[in-house]
Amino acid sequence: MARLLVLRAAPYRHSSHLSAAILTVLSPSKYRHYVSFPSSSPSPTRRILPSPLRVPTRAVESSPGPTKEEQSPAAGEAQELPPAAPAFEVEELGWGTQLAVKLRMLVELPWKRVRKGSVLNMKLRGEISDQLKTRFGSGLSLPQICENFEKAAYDPRISGVYLHIEPLRCGWGKVDEIRRHIEDFKKSGKFVVGYIPICGEKEYYLACACSELYAPPSAYVALFGLTVQQSFLRGVLEKIGVQPEIQRIGKYKSAGDQLARKSMSNEIREMLATLLDNIYGNWLDTISTLHGKKKEEIEEFINSGVYQVARLKEEGWITDLLYDDEVMAILKERIGQKDKKNLRMIDYSKYSRVSKRTLGLQGGGEQIAIIRASGSITRTRSPLSAPSSGIIAEQLIEKIRTVRESDKYKAVILRIDSPGGDALASDLMWREIRLLANSKPVVASMADVAASGGYYMAMAAPVIVAEKLTLTGSIGVVTGKFNLQKLYERIDFNKEILSKGRYAELNTADQRPLRPDEAELFEKSAQHAYALFRDKAAMSRSMTVDQMETVAQGRVWSGQDAFSRGLVDSLGGVSQALAIAKQKANIPKDKKVQLVEISKPSPTLPEILSGIGGSLLGVDRAVKGVLQDVTSQSGVQARMDGILIESLGDMSGGNQLFLLIKDLINYFD
């Protein structure tokens, strides 16, 4: 009830911000987007899906310095792409490098030393960021997880990897990237053992890449299938007297539907059903290939409702039922550890401090820059923004310009993991990426999601690489405001505005509905923003506007569907993007390069305090995120909304939001 008292008092103290306050209460501050495809092979080949439109795609392989026309094949001409590169290749180091590695290990700093015969233990659970983390930062980092696998494959002190896999809150794209690294790590001849106390579809997909897989006899298993869902608040808003006035351009543009509709539209139902079919179908393909069974047999097993871990052992889905200490006892014997101490292990955080240079993996002389862009897009930093709070356009533009002006970088990989955000910010970054691409090769690499504003950024690059089920596209815009007239009447609040100019109150008058002429202008403004986005997408992808219109309309595509429709050029992860970048920069395929992370994060005071166990700056992250959302979400948004694609039973994402709304309704009743 305290929250409601604050909300009710807000109009009298900050009347101009009540609309924003209502938006805060009724919109989740973060979107959950679970994507990507579980590939059974680290080297996907091109698969042309049935499509009403075959558009020309730009060639990945080309001679140095071709014109745009030379890069684009004739309409309808199929393009053969180079096979996807492995995550990394395990090669024998020369004797000189091996000697240097041994010397570096001898003089390694104490906190970076690793005991010989150690097992790398990584606990994969919760959120996995696509950004690098500082030493004091919390959470998991995809680039650091992947780098640890590569280092461990070469490190003579590491005997193998022991993975604890628990419920994951990341997209299938990141899971697929980790899975490729597991597959390549196994080529080193070292073991990789998985332990899975809680097993859902996503966790099993990752874990089954391990050489051996164990679970405790009491493990929670929920292999029931996948779901996709949307929540709708229009009825709730009507109960409290709030009328959303939303303009979304594109029949598939679902952003705004949560507020404006009471049920799912036919177009959104079609789009989400297609995405779900792709994800579930490919999951079945992967597992059936792994177990040497027909897809129908795997589906029948899942449809029986798998909740008993013993059934997984009976069907050969896991190696054995053992507790963690029993698995570690097996590993002790395997590495020849005869003492009574615990298994010699080094954890994810400590091993992340071991540099690639120590192991002779620093790369060659040529440098390729990688610029990472993750999270929702805003134009400027809010006073409440944390260092890792999404993509801030003005900061990313500085990085892009720094790389463009430097001669030491031969190519650039733009790594994107974003559902979009501010349309203006997206366009400003699009311009800078285009200028960068005029000076050196640029390859966009998509992670879990690069949709709407995220795709706006990616399409500025001449070549785009996506995972098979990256969520991408969503070429559309949404804008809106709230009419709070009935709410104001219920709480006996009055607001009066003096203005000059016919449309001066268009974005400020929340105490009344839009006039017909204001509504018309509101719609024209959104249509104009959509036309700019669509036309630039058509130009960037060498399509006509009519061709782009058939794949735009706000529709979200899987990476493989986007590939067949010319929205992306290749399927794979960072390694595939790197292989293409080397090719475009005329660097021999077998020549080592140095991949340089631009603007590595530096630890902040809150991170340091948190890292040493203190929560001394008592700012609640959730409240801070909500407040930041209010200050940043103004104007036209190129944003993909929160599509939930997850395991049945994992439905907790919006619980706090709905509890707050329930309290709000009870208050007014």
C-alpha positions as CSV (number, residue, x, y, z in Angstrom):
1,M,0.0,0.0,0.0
2,A,2.9,2.3,0.6
3,R,3.7,2.3,-3.2
4,L,0.1,3.3,-3.9
5,L,0.3,6.3,-1.5
6,V,3.4,7.5,-3.3
7,L,1.7,7.2,-6.7
8,R,-1.4,9.1,-5.5
9,A,0.7,11.9,-4.0
10,A,2.8,12.3,-7.1
11,P,0.4,14.5,-9.1
12,Y,0.4,17.2,-6.4
13,R,4.1,17.4,-6.1
14,H,5.2,16.6,-9.7
15,S,2.0,16.9,-11.8
16,S,3.9,17.0,-15.1
17,H,5.3,13.6,-14.4
18,L,2.2,11.6,-13.5
19,S,1.9,10.2,-17.0
20,A,5.4,9.0,-16.8
21,A,4.7,7.5,-13.4
22,I,1.8,5.5,-14.7
23,L,3.9,4.3,-17.6
24,T,6.5,3.2,-15.1
25,V,4.0,1.2,-13.1
26,L,2.5,-0.4,-16.2
27,S,5.6,-1.2,-18.3
28,P,8.3,-3.7,-17.3
29,S,11.6,-1.9,-17.1
30,K,13.4,-4.8,-18.8
31,Y,12.4,-7.1,-21.6
32,R,13.1,-10.8,-21.6
33,H,14.0,-12.1,-25.0
34,Y,14.9,-15.7,-25.4
35,V,16.3,-16.6,-28.7
36,S,18.6,-18.5,-31.0
37,F,18.7,-22.0,-32.4
38,P,20.2,-25.1,-31.0
39,S,22.4,-26.2,-33.9
40,S,23.6,-29.8,-34.0
41,S,26.5,-28.8,-36.1
42,P,29.1,-26.1,-35.5
43,S,29.1,-25.5,-39.2
44,P,25.6,-24.6,-40.4
45,T,25.0,-24.6,-44.2
46,R,22.6,-22.4,-46.1
47,R,19.0,-23.6,-45.9
48,I,16.6,-21.8,-48.2
49,L,13.1,-21.8,-46.5
50,P,9.8,-21.5,-48.4
51,S,9.3,-17.8,-49.0
52,P,7.0,-15.7,-51.0
53,L,9.9,-13.5,-51.9
54,R,13.4,-14.4,-53.0
55,V,15.5,-11.2,-52.7
56,P,19.1,-10.8,-53.7
57,T,21.6,-11.2,-51.0
58,R,25.1,-9.7,-51.0
59,A,28.0,-11.9,-51.5
60,V,30.2,-12.6,-48.5
61,E,33.2,-13.5,-50.7
62,S,34.3,-10.7,-53.0
63,S,37.4,-9.2,-54.5
64,P,39.1,-6.3,-52.7
65,G,37.2,-3.0,-52.9
66,P,34.2,-3.9,-55.0
67,T,31.4,-1.4,-55.6
68,K,28.0,-1.9,-54.1
69,E,26.7,-3.1,-57.5
70,E,29.5,-5.6,-57.8
71,Q,28.7,-7.0,-54.3
72,S,25.0,-7.6,-55.1
73,P,24.1,-10.6,-57.3
74,A,21.3,-10.7,-59.8
75,A,17.8,-11.0,-58.3
76,G,16.9,-14.5,-57.3
77,E,20.5,-15.8,-57.7
78,A,21.5,-18.1,-54.9
79,Q,24.7,-17.3,-53.1
80,E,27.0,-20.0,-51.7
81,L,28.5,-18.9,-48.4
82,P,31.8,-20.1,-46.9
83,P,31.2,-22.7,-44.2
84,A,30.8,-21.3,-40.7
85,A,34.1,-21.1,-38.8
86,P,34.6,-23.2,-35.7
87,A,34.6,-21.3,-32.4
88,F,38.4,-21.9,-32.2
89,E,40.8,-24.5,-33.5
90,V,43.2,-26.4,-31.3
91,E,46.6,-26.4,-32.9
92,E,50.0,-27.5,-31.6
93,L,52.2,-24.6,-30.5
94,G,55.7,-24.3,-31.8
95,W,58.6,-25.2,-29.4
96,G,59.6,-21.6,-29.1
97,T,56.0,-20.6,-28.0
98,Q,55.9,-23.5,-25.6
99,L,59.1,-22.4,-24.0
100,A,57.8,-18.8,-23.7
101,V,54.6,-20.1,-22.1
102,K,56.5,-22.1,-19.5
103,L,58.6,-19.1,-18.6
104,R,55.5,-16.8,-18.3
105,M,53.8,-19.4,-16.0
106,L,56.9,-19.4,-13.7
107,V,56.7,-15.6,-13.2
108,E,52.9,-15.4,-13.1
109,L,51.5,-13.2,-10.3
110,P,50.2,-15.3,-7.4
111,W,46.5,-14.6,-8.0
112,K,46.9,-15.7,-11.6
113,R,48.6,-19.0,-10.9
114,V,47.0,-22.3,-11.6
115,R,48.0,-25.6,-10.0
116,K,49.1,-28.3,-12.5
117,G,46.3,-30.9,-13.0
118,S,43.5,-28.5,-12.1
119,V,39.9,-28.8,-13.3
120,L,38.2,-25.7,-14.6
121,N,34.9,-25.4,-12.8
122,M,32.3,-23.1,-14.3
123,K,28.8,-22.6,-12.9
124,L,26.5,-21.5,-15.7
125,R,23.2,-20.1,-14.5
126,G,21.0,-17.0,-14.6
127,E,21.7,-14.2,-17.0
128,I,24.7,-14.2,-19.3
129,S,25.8,-10.8,-20.6
130,D,27.4,-10.3,-24.0
131,Q,29.6,-7.6,-22.5
132,L,33.0,-8.1,-20.8
133,K,32.8,-7.9,-17.0
134,T,35.3,-6.3,-14.7
135,R,37.0,-8.2,-11.9
136,F,34.5,-6.9,-9.4
137,G,31.5,-7.1,-11.7
138,S,28.8,-9.7,-10.9
139,G,27.3,-12.2,-13.3
140,L,28.5,-14.2,-16.2
141,S,30.1,-12.8,-19.4
142,L,29.7,-14.7,-22.7
143,P,33.1,-13.5,-24.1
144,Q,34.8,-14.6,-20.9
145,I,33.1,-18.0,-20.8
146,C,34.1,-18.6,-24.4
147,E,37.7,-17.4,-23.8
148,N,38.0,-19.7,-20.8
149,F,37.2,-22.7,-23.0
150,E,39.8,-21.6,-25.5
151,K,42.5,-21.0,-22.8
152,A,41.7,-24.3,-21.1
153,A,42.1,-26.2,-24.3
154,Y,45.8,-25.0,-24.6
155,D,46.6,-24.7,-20.9
156,P,48.9,-27.6,-19.8
157,R,47.8,-27.0,-16.2
158,I,44.1,-27.7,-17.0
159,S,43.1,-31.4,-17.2
160,G,39.5,-30.8,-18.1
161,V,36.3,-28.8,-17.5
162,Y,33.5,-29.5,-15.0
163,L,30.3,-27.6,-15.8
164,H,27.5,-27.0,-13.4
165,I,24.5,-26.0,-15.5
166,E,21.4,-24.6,-13.8
167,P,18.4,-22.6,-15.0
168,L,19.6,-20.1,-17.6
169,R,18.0,-16.7,-18.3
170,C,19.6,-15.9,-21.6
171,G,18.7,-16.5,-25.2
172,W,19.3,-19.5,-27.3
173,G,21.9,-17.6,-29.3
174,K,24.3,-17.3,-26.4
175,V,23.6,-21.0,-25.5
176,D,24.5,-22.0,-29.0
177,E,27.8,-20.0,-28.9
178,I,28.8,-21.7,-25.6
179,R,27.8,-25.1,-27.1
180,R,30.2,-24.5,-30.1
181,H,33.0,-23.8,-27.7
182,I,32.3,-27.0,-25.8
183,E,32.4,-29.0,-29.0
184,D,35.7,-27.4,-30.1
185,F,37.2,-27.8,-26.6
186,K,36.6,-31.6,-26.8
187,K,38.9,-31.7,-29.8
188,S,41.8,-30.9,-27.4
189,G,41.4,-34.5,-26.0
190,K,40.5,-33.1,-22.5
191,F,37.3,-34.1,-20.8
192,V,34.3,-31.9,-20.2
193,V,31.8,-33.2,-17.7
194,G,28.4,-31.7,-17.1
195,Y,26.3,-31.7,-13.9
196,I,22.7,-30.6,-14.1
197,P,20.6,-30.5,-10.9
198,I,17.7,-28.7,-12.6
199,C,16.9,-29.7,-16.2
200,G,14.8,-27.8,-18.7
201,E,14.9,-27.8,-22.5
202,K,17.5,-25.1,-22.7
203,E,19.7,-26.5,-19.9
204,Y,19.7,-30.0,-21.4
205,Y,20.5,-28.6,-24.9
206,L,23.6,-27.0,-23.5
207,A,24.6,-29.9,-21.2
208,C,24.2,-32.7,-23.8
209,A,27.2,-31.2,-25.6
210,C,29.4,-32.5,-22.7
211,S,31.3,-35.8,-23.0
212,E,29.6,-37.0,-19.9
213,L,26.5,-35.7,-18.1
214,Y,25.4,-36.4,-14.5
215,A,22.5,-35.4,-12.4
216,P,21.7,-36.0,-8.7
217,P,19.0,-38.7,-8.0
218,S,16.7,-35.9,-6.7
219,A,17.2,-33.6,-9.7
220,Y,14.3,-31.4,-10.8
221,V,13.3,-32.3,-14.4
222,A,10.8,-30.4,-16.5
223,L,11.0,-31.5,-20.1
224,F,7.4,-30.5,-21.1
225,G,7.9,-28.4,-24.2
226,L,8.3,-24.7,-25.0
227,T,5.8,-21.9,-24.8
228,V,5.4,-18.4,-26.2
229,Q,3.2,-15.8,-24.4
230,Q,2.2,-12.2,-24.4
231,S,0.4,-10.3,-21.6
232,F,-2.2,-7.6,-22.2
233,L,-3.0,-4.8,-19.8
234,R,-5.7,-2.8,-21.7
235,G,-8.5,-4.2,-19.4
236,V,-6.5,-3.4,-16.3
237,L,-5.8,0.2,-17.6
238,E,-9.5,0.7,-18.2
239,K,-10.3,-0.3,-14.6
240,I,-8.1,2.4,-13.2
241,G,-9.0,5.1,-15.8
242,V,-6.0,5.1,-18.1
243,Q,-6.5,5.2,-21.9
244,P,-3.4,4.4,-23.9
245,E,-3.1,6.2,-27.3
246,I,-0.6,4.1,-29.2
247,Q,0.6,4.4,-32.8
248,R,2.4,1.3,-34.0
249,I,3.4,1.2,-37.6
250,G,3.5,-2.3,-39.1
251,K,0.8,-5.0,-38.7
252,Y,3.4,-7.3,-37.0
253,K,4.7,-4.6,-34.7
254,S,3.7,-6.0,-31.3
255,A,5.4,-3.3,-29.2
256,G,2.5,-1.3,-27.6
257,D,0.0,-4.2,-27.9
258,Q,0.5,-5.0,-24.2
259,L,-1.0,-1.6,-23.4
260,A,-3.4,-1.1,-26.3
261,R,-5.0,-4.5,-26.8
262,K,-6.8,-7.1,-24.7
263,S,-5.9,-10.1,-26.8
264,M,-3.3,-11.2,-29.4
265,S,-3.9,-10.1,-33.0
266,N,-4.0,-12.6,-35.8
267,E,-0.7,-11.2,-37.3
268,I,1.1,-11.5,-34.0
269,R,-0.2,-15.0,-33.4
270,E,1.1,-16.0,-36.9
271,M,4.5,-14.5,-36.2
272,L,4.9,-16.0,-32.7
273,A,3.7,-19.4,-33.9
274,T,6.3,-19.4,-36.6
275,L,9.1,-18.5,-34.2
276,L,8.0,-21.2,-31.7
277,D,7.8,-23.8,-34.5
278,N,11.3,-23.0,-35.6
279,I,12.8,-23.1,-32.1
280,Y,10.9,-26.3,-31.0
281,G,11.5,-28.0,-34.4
282,N,15.2,-27.3,-34.3
283,W,15.5,-28.4,-30.7
284,L,13.9,-31.8,-31.7
285,D,16.3,-32.1,-34.6
286,T,19.3,-31.5,-32.4
287,I,18.3,-34.0,-29.7
288,S,17.2,-36.6,-32.2
289,T,20.5,-36.3,-34.1
290,L,22.5,-36.6,-30.8
291,H,20.7,-39.7,-29.7
292,G,20.4,-41.3,-33.1
293,K,16.6,-41.4,-33.0
294,K,13.8,-40.2,-35.1
295,K,12.4,-36.7,-34.4
296,E,9.0,-38.3,-33.8
297,E,10.4,-40.5,-31.0
298,I,11.9,-37.6,-29.2
299,E,8.6,-35.6,-29.4
300,E,6.7,-38.6,-28.1
301,F,9.1,-38.8,-25.2
302,I,8.6,-35.1,-24.4
303,N,4.8,-35.4,-24.8
304,S,4.8,-38.1,-22.1
305,G,5.7,-35.4,-19.6
306,V,9.3,-36.0,-18.4
307,Y,9.7,-35.1,-14.7
308,Q,11.5,-38.1,-13.3
309,V,15.3,-37.9,-13.7
310,A,15.5,-41.7,-13.6
311,R,13.8,-41.7,-17.0
312,L,16.6,-39.7,-18.5
313,K,19.1,-42.3,-17.4
314,E,16.9,-45.1,-18.7
315,E,16.7,-43.5,-22.1
316,G,20.4,-42.7,-22.2
317,W,19.9,-39.0,-22.0
318,I,22.4,-38.7,-19.1
319,T,25.4,-40.8,-18.1
320,D,24.5,-41.6,-14.5
321,L,22.7,-40.4,-11.3
322,L,25.4,-39.2,-8.9
323,Y,25.7,-36.5,-6.4
324,D,28.2,-33.7,-6.8
325,D,30.8,-35.2,-4.4
326,E,30.6,-38.5,-6.2
327,V,31.3,-36.9,-9.6
328,M,34.2,-35.0,-8.1
329,A,35.6,-38.3,-6.7
330,I,35.5,-39.7,-10.2
331,L,37.3,-36.7,-11.5
332,K,40.0,-36.9,-8.7
333,E,40.7,-40.4,-9.8
334,R,40.8,-39.4,-13.5
335,I,43.4,-36.7,-13.0
336,G,45.4,-38.9,-10.6
337,Q,44.9,-36.8,-7.5
338,K,45.6,-39.3,-4.7
339,D,45.5,-37.0,-1.6
340,K,42.4,-36.6,0.6
341,K,41.9,-33.0,-0.2
342,N,39.1,-31.7,-2.3
343,L,39.3,-31.9,-6.1
344,R,41.9,-29.4,-7.5
345,M,39.7,-26.9,-9.2
346,I,39.9,-23.3,-10.4
347,D,36.7,-21.4,-10.8
348,Y,35.4,-19.2,-13.6
349,S,36.3,-15.8,-11.9
350,K,39.9,-16.7,-11.1
351,Y,40.6,-18.4,-14.5
352,S,39.2,-15.3,-16.3
353,R,42.2,-13.4,-14.9
354,V,44.6,-15.7,-16.8
355,S,45.6,-13.7,-19.9
356,K,45.7,-15.3,-23.3
357,R,49.3,-14.0,-23.7
358,T,50.4,-16.2,-20.9
359,L,49.4,-19.2,-23.0
360,G,50.7,-17.9,-26.3
361,L,47.3,-17.1,-27.6
362,Q,47.6,-13.3,-28.0
363,G,47.3,-13.5,-31.8
364,G,49.4,-12.0,-34.6
365,G,50.3,-8.5,-35.6
366,E,47.2,-7.4,-37.5
367,Q,44.4,-6.1,-35.2
368,I,40.7,-6.4,-35.7
369,A,38.5,-4.3,-33.4
370,I,35.3,-5.6,-31.7
371,I,32.7,-3.1,-30.5
372,R,30.0,-4.5,-28.3
373,A,26.5,-3.0,-28.1
374,S,24.1,-4.6,-25.6
375,G,20.8,-3.6,-24.1
376,S,18.1,-1.0,-24.8
377,I,19.1,2.0,-26.9
378,T,19.0,5.6,-25.5
379,R,20.6,8.7,-26.9
380,T,22.3,10.1,-23.9
381,R,23.3,8.9,-20.4
382,S,20.7,9.5,-17.7
383,P,21.9,10.6,-14.3
384,L,20.6,7.3,-13.0
385,S,22.4,5.2,-15.6
386,A,24.7,2.5,-14.5
387,P,27.9,1.9,-16.6
388,S,26.4,-1.2,-18.1
389,S,22.8,0.1,-18.6
390,G,22.3,-0.5,-22.3
391,I,23.5,1.2,-25.4
392,I,24.1,4.9,-25.0
393,A,24.4,6.4,-28.5
394,E,26.7,9.3,-27.7
395,Q,29.2,6.9,-26.0
396,L,29.1,4.3,-28.7
397,I,29.5,6.9,-31.4
398,E,32.8,8.1,-29.7
399,K,34.1,4.5,-29.8
400,I,33.1,4.2,-33.5
401,R,34.9,7.4,-34.4
402,T,38.0,6.4,-32.4
403,V,38.2,3.2,-34.4
404,R,37.5,4.9,-37.7
405,E,40.3,7.4,-37.2
406,S,42.8,4.7,-36.2
407,D,45.0,3.0,-38.9
408,K,45.9,0.1,-36.6
409,Y,42.5,-1.7,-37.0
410,K,42.2,-3.5,-40.3
411,A,38.5,-4.4,-39.8
412,V,35.7,-4.1,-37.2
413,I,33.2,-6.5,-35.8
414,L,30.1,-4.8,-34.4
415,R,28.6,-7.2,-31.9
416,I,24.9,-6.4,-31.2
417,D,22.5,-7.8,-28.6
418,S,19.6,-5.3,-28.4
419,P,15.8,-5.3,-28.8
420,G,16.1,-1.6,-29.9
421,G,15.0,1.6,-28.2
422,D,15.1,5.3,-29.2
423,A,14.7,5.7,-33.0
424,L,16.8,8.9,-33.2
425,A,19.7,7.3,-31.3
426,S,19.5,4.3,-33.6
427,D,19.7,6.5,-36.7
428,L,22.6,8.5,-35.4
429,M,24.5,5.3,-34.7
430,W,23.5,4.0,-38.2
431,R,25.2,7.0,-39.8
432,E,28.4,6.6,-37.8
433,I,28.6,2.9,-38.7
434,R,28.1,3.7,-42.4
435,L,31.0,6.1,-42.2
436,L,33.1,3.5,-40.4
437,A,32.3,1.0,-43.2
438,N,33.5,3.5,-45.8
439,S,36.9,3.4,-44.2
440,K,37.4,-0.3,-43.3
441,P,35.5,-3.6,-43.5
442,V,32.7,-3.8,-40.9
443,V,30.8,-7.0,-40.0
444,A,27.8,-7.0,-37.8
445,S,27.5,-10.1,-35.5
446,M,24.1,-10.7,-33.8
447,A,23.8,-12.4,-30.4
448,D,20.4,-13.3,-28.9
449,V,18.5,-10.4,-30.4
450,A,19.2,-7.6,-32.9
451,A,15.7,-6.3,-33.7
452,S,14.1,-3.0,-34.4
453,G,16.7,-0.4,-33.3
454,G,19.2,-3.3,-32.9
455,Y,18.6,-4.2,-36.6
456,Y,18.8,-0.5,-37.5
457,M,22.4,-0.5,-36.3
458,A,23.3,-3.8,-37.9
459,M,22.0,-2.9,-41.3
460,A,24.6,-0.2,-41.6
461,A,27.3,-2.9,-41.9
462,P,28.0,-4.4,-45.4
463,V,27.8,-7.9,-43.9
464,I,25.5,-9.2,-41.2
465,V,26.0,-12.5,-39.3
466,A,23.3,-14.0,-37.1
467,E,22.6,-17.1,-35.2
468,K,20.0,-19.4,-36.6
469,L,17.4,-18.2,-34.2
470,T,18.6,-14.8,-33.4
471,L,15.5,-12.6,-33.2
472,T,15.9,-9.9,-35.8
473,G,14.1,-7.6,-38.2
474,S,11.1,-5.9,-36.5
475,I,11.5,-3.0,-38.9
476,G,8.8,-0.8,-37.5
477,V,8.2,2.0,-34.9
478,V,5.9,2.7,-32.0
479,T,5.0,5.8,-30.2
480,G,2.3,6.7,-27.7
481,K,0.9,8.6,-24.8
482,F,-1.6,8.1,-22.0
483,N,-4.9,9.8,-21.6
484,L,-5.3,10.1,-17.8
485,Q,-8.6,12.0,-17.8
486,K,-10.7,9.4,-15.9
487,L,-7.9,8.6,-13.5
488,Y,-7.5,12.3,-12.6
489,E,-11.3,12.5,-12.0
490,R,-11.1,9.4,-9.7
491,I,-8.4,10.9,-7.6
492,D,-9.9,14.5,-7.8
493,F,-6.8,15.9,-9.5
494,N,-7.0,18.9,-11.9
495,K,-4.6,20.0,-14.5
496,E,-4.8,23.1,-16.8
497,I,-2.5,24.1,-19.6
498,L,-2.0,27.4,-21.3
499,S,-0.4,27.1,-24.8
500,K,0.4,28.9,-28.0
501,G,0.4,27.0,-31.3
502,R,-2.2,24.6,-32.7
503,Y,-0.3,21.4,-31.7
504,A,1.6,22.7,-28.7
505,E,-0.3,20.4,-26.3
506,L,0.2,17.3,-28.4
507,N,2.8,15.7,-26.1
508,T,1.9,17.4,-22.8
509,A,-1.9,17.2,-22.5
510,D,-2.5,13.9,-20.6
511,Q,-5.7,15.2,-19.0
512,R,-7.7,14.8,-22.2
513,P,-7.8,12.6,-25.3
514,L,-6.2,13.7,-28.5
515,R,-8.3,15.9,-30.8
516,P,-9.0,14.5,-34.3
517,D,-6.4,16.8,-35.9
518,E,-3.9,16.0,-33.2
519,A,-4.5,12.2,-33.6
520,E,-3.9,12.7,-37.4
521,L,-0.7,14.5,-36.9
522,F,0.4,11.9,-34.3
523,E,-0.2,9.1,-36.8
524,K,1.6,11.0,-39.6
525,S,4.6,11.5,-37.4
526,A,4.9,7.8,-36.7
527,Q,4.3,6.9,-40.4
528,H,7.1,9.3,-41.3
529,A,9.5,7.6,-38.8
530,Y,8.6,4.2,-40.2
531,A,9.2,5.3,-43.8
532,L,12.6,6.6,-42.9
533,F,13.5,3.3,-41.2
534,R,12.1,1.1,-44.0
535,D,13.7,3.1,-46.8
536,K,17.1,3.1,-45.2
537,A,16.8,-0.7,-44.6
538,A,16.0,-1.1,-48.3
539,M,19.0,1.0,-49.4
540,S,21.3,-0.8,-46.9
541,R,20.2,-4.3,-48.0
542,S,20.2,-3.5,-51.7
543,M,16.4,-4.0,-52.1
544,T,13.6,-2.0,-53.5
545,V,11.3,-0.3,-51.1
546,D,8.5,-2.7,-52.2
547,Q,10.7,-5.7,-51.5
548,M,11.6,-4.4,-48.1
549,E,8.0,-3.7,-47.3
550,T,7.1,-7.4,-47.6
551,V,9.7,-8.3,-44.9
552,A,9.3,-5.2,-42.8
553,Q,5.9,-4.3,-41.2
554,G,7.4,-4.8,-37.8
555,R,7.8,-8.5,-38.2
556,V,10.3,-10.4,-36.1
557,W,12.2,-13.1,-38.0
558,S,14.4,-15.9,-36.8
559,G,18.0,-15.6,-38.0
560,Q,17.5,-18.5,-40.5
561,D,14.3,-16.9,-41.9
562,A,16.0,-13.5,-42.1
563,F,18.9,-15.1,-44.0
564,S,16.6,-16.6,-46.6
565,R,14.9,-13.2,-47.1
566,G,18.1,-11.2,-47.5
567,L,18.0,-9.4,-44.1
568,V,21.3,-11.1,-43.0
569,D,24.2,-12.6,-45.0
570,S,25.5,-15.5,-43.0
571,L,24.7,-17.8,-40.1
572,G,27.1,-18.3,-37.2
573,G,28.7,-16.6,-34.2
574,V,31.7,-14.3,-33.5
575,S,34.1,-16.7,-35.1
576,Q,32.2,-16.6,-38.4
577,A,32.1,-12.8,-38.3
578,L,35.9,-12.8,-37.6
579,A,36.5,-15.2,-40.6
580,I,34.6,-12.8,-42.9
581,A,36.3,-9.7,-41.5
582,K,39.7,-11.3,-42.2
583,Q,38.6,-12.1,-45.7
584,K,37.3,-8.6,-46.3
585,A,40.5,-7.1,-45.0
586,N,42.6,-9.4,-47.3
587,I,44.2,-11.1,-44.3
588,P,45.1,-14.8,-45.1
589,K,42.7,-17.3,-43.6
590,D,45.5,-19.1,-41.6
591,K,47.1,-16.0,-40.3
592,K,46.6,-15.2,-36.7
593,V,45.1,-11.8,-35.8
594,Q,44.6,-9.9,-32.5
595,L,41.0,-9.3,-31.6
596,V,40.9,-6.0,-29.7
597,E,38.0,-5.2,-27.4
598,I,37.3,-1.5,-27.6
599,S,36.9,0.3,-24.3
600,K,37.1,-2.6,-21.9
601,P,35.0,-1.8,-18.8
602,S,36.7,-0.4,-15.7
603,P,35.5,-1.2,-12.3
604,T,33.1,1.3,-10.7
605,L,32.9,2.1,-7.0
606,P,29.5,0.2,-6.6
607,E,31.0,-2.8,-8.3
608,I,34.1,-2.8,-6.1
609,L,32.0,-2.5,-3.0
610,S,29.7,-5.3,-4.2
611,G,32.6,-7.4,-5.2
612,I,34.1,-7.5,-1.7
613,G,30.7,-8.4,-0.2
614,G,29.4,-5.0,0.7
615,S,26.1,-3.5,-0.5
616,L,27.1,-0.2,1.0
617,L,25.5,2.0,-1.7
618,G,21.9,1.0,-0.8
619,V,20.3,2.0,-4.2
620,D,17.9,-0.7,-5.2
621,R,18.7,-1.8,-8.7
622,A,15.1,-2.5,-9.7
623,V,13.9,0.9,-8.6
624,K,16.8,2.6,-10.4
625,G,16.0,0.6,-13.5
626,V,12.4,1.7,-13.5
627,L,13.3,5.4,-12.9
628,Q,15.8,5.2,-15.7
629,D,13.2,3.7,-18.0
630,V,10.9,6.7,-17.4
631,T,13.6,9.3,-18.1
632,S,14.7,7.6,-21.3
633,Q,11.6,6.4,-23.1
634,S,10.3,9.5,-24.8
635,G,9.7,10.1,-28.5
636,V,9.4,7.5,-31.2
637,Q,10.7,4.0,-30.3
638,A,12.2,1.5,-32.6
639,R,11.8,-1.4,-30.1
640,M,10.8,-5.0,-30.1
641,D,8.7,-5.8,-27.1
642,G,9.2,-8.6,-24.6
643,I,8.4,-11.9,-26.4
644,L,8.6,-14.7,-23.9
645,I,9.8,-18.0,-25.4
646,E,10.6,-20.3,-22.6
647,S,10.0,-23.6,-20.8
648,L,6.5,-24.3,-19.4
649,G,6.5,-23.4,-15.8
650,D,9.1,-20.6,-16.0
651,M,6.5,-17.8,-15.9
652,S,7.8,-15.5,-13.2
653,G,9.0,-12.6,-15.3
654,G,6.1,-10.3,-14.7
655,N,4.9,-11.4,-11.3
656,Q,6.0,-8.2,-9.5
657,L,4.4,-6.1,-12.2
658,F,1.1,-7.8,-11.9
659,L,1.2,-7.8,-8.1
660,L,1.6,-4.0,-8.2
661,I,-1.2,-3.7,-10.7
662,K,-3.4,-5.9,-8.5
663,D,-2.7,-3.6,-5.5
664,L,-3.5,-0.6,-7.6
665,I,-6.9,-2.0,-8.7
666,N,-7.7,-2.9,-5.1
667,Y,-6.9,0.6,-4.0
668,F,-9.3,2.2,-6.5
669,D,-12.0,-0.3,-5.8
